[in-house]
Amino acid sequence: MVKIISMKVKSLTLIEVLVAIWILGVTLVAIVGININNLKFARSIDEQTQAIFIALNQSSEGYIMKKYNVDIPRTEISQNFRVEFNVFDLQSVPLISALLSEIKFPAIPLITVYTPSEKKVEVFGKPNP
């Protein structure tokens, strides 16, 4: 006498497989989206860091050339960055000039650097000696 042993094999249905693939797909799309945003943010931070370096470097070069009366080579600026120089004069502010008319304030250079993505970074430079 032979005994037949029946084995029930549990398998996944088509719906279960499709739901698992859908969950996996949504998760992967979310992870890729997060990584793309991180890359954009890292690029923005890199541009701002370079802009701050350019502004501080331009300020220091101008200060050294005026103070020590030397000619130093200017730092090359990438074509994508745009630098503007303005002078911030406290004497031109009416309230300050009315209250503190006896005090002579130095003119302070204001260096504005525009990044390739047109973000603006402003840095006050050292007043001329």
Backbone hydrogen bonds, N-H to C=O, Kabsch-Sander energy under -0.5 kcal/mol:
donor,donor_aa,acceptor,acceptor_aa,energy
3,K,1,M,-0.5
4,I,2,V,-0.5
5,I,3,K,-0.6
6,S,4,I,-0.6
7,M,5,I,-0.5
8,K,6,S,-0.6
9,V,7,M,-0.7
10,K,8,K,-0.6
11,S,9,V,-0.6
17,V,13,T,-1.8
18,L,14,L,-2.5
19,V,15,I,-2.5
20,A,16,E,-2.0
21,I,17,V,-2.4
22,W,18,L,-2.4
23,I,19,V,-2.5
24,L,20,A,-2.3
25,G,21,I,-2.5
26,V,22,W,-2.5
27,T,23,I,-2.2
28,L,24,L,-2.3
29,V,25,G,-2.3
30,A,26,V,-2.1
31,I,27,T,-2.2
32,V,28,L,-2.4
33,G,29,V,-2.3
34,I,30,A,-2.2
35,N,31,I,-2.1
36,I,32,V,-2.2
37,N,33,G,-2.1
38,N,34,I,-2.1
39,L,35,N,-2.1
40,K,36,I,-2.1
41,F,37,N,-2.4
42,A,38,N,-2.5
43,R,39,L,-2.1
44,S,40,K,-2.2
45,I,41,F,-2.3
46,D,42,A,-2.2
47,E,43,R,-2.4
48,Q,44,S,-2.2
49,T,45,I,-2.3
50,Q,46,D,-2.3
51,A,47,E,-2.3
52,I,48,Q,-2.3
53,F,49,T,-2.2
54,I,50,Q,-2.5
55,A,51,A,-2.5
56,L,52,I,-2.6
57,N,53,F,-2.3
58,Q,54,I,-2.6
59,S,55,A,-2.2
60,S,56,L,-2.4
61,E,57,N,-2.5
62,G,58,Q,-2.2
63,Y,59,S,-2.2
64,I,60,S,-2.6
65,M,61,E,-2.4
66,K,62,G,-2.0
67,K,63,Y,-2.8
68,Y,64,I,-2.4
69,N,65,M,-0.7
70,V,65,M,-0.5
72,I,70,V,-0.7
81,F,78,S,-1.3
82,R,114,Y,-2.0
84,E,112,T,-2.8
86,N,110,L,-2.4
88,F,86,N,-0.5
88,F,108,I,-3.6
89,D,87,V,-0.7
90,L,88,F,-0.6
92,S,89,D,-1.1
93,V,90,L,-1.3
97,S,93,V,-2.6
98,A,94,P,-1.9
99,L,95,L,-2.1
100,L,96,I,-2.9
103,I,100,L,-0.7
105,F,103,I,-0.7
108,I,88,F,-2.8
110,L,86,N,-3.6
111,I,109,P,-0.6
111,I,123,V,-2.9
112,T,84,E,-2.8
112,T,110,L,-0.6
113,V,111,I,-0.5
113,V,121,V,-3.0
114,Y,82,R,-3.1
115,T,113,V,-0.5
115,T,119,K,-2.5
118,E,115,T,-2.3
121,V,113,V,-2.6
123,V,111,I,-2.4
125,G,109,P,-3.6
128,N,107,A,-0.6
